[in-house]
Amino acid sequence: MASSQAQHRCVFVGNIPYDATEEQLIEICQEVGPVVSFRLVIDRETGKPKGYGFCEYKDEETALSARRNLQGYDINGRQLRVDFAENDKGNDRNKDQVYCLNFSK
């Protein structure tokens, strides 16, 4: 139950310019309310941002406000896409993994 509640407090922030800093994004996200945490997703191979991140707010109402008010927010010529995070924990770690079984002809 606690994880589903945390899920509703967390928003996905996409279309982030690659030159934007985590500090800039936290500032923008704080315009709608206090930010509990922000995670800018970094490519492990290049060490550069992937263009999206996740922001956790203290409550669901603030996350809903972020979804409404930050959608389309212009930063460095790009408009942010904001929506509730479906399941941000582990998505980045597991999405590129491929599992192979023993195949026989």
Secondary structure, DSSP 4 states (H G I P E B T S, - for coil): -HHHHHHHHEEEEES--TT--HHHHHHHHTTSS-EEEEEEEE-TTT-SEEEEEEEEESSHHHHHHHHHHSTT-EETTEE-EEEE-S--TTHHHHTT---------
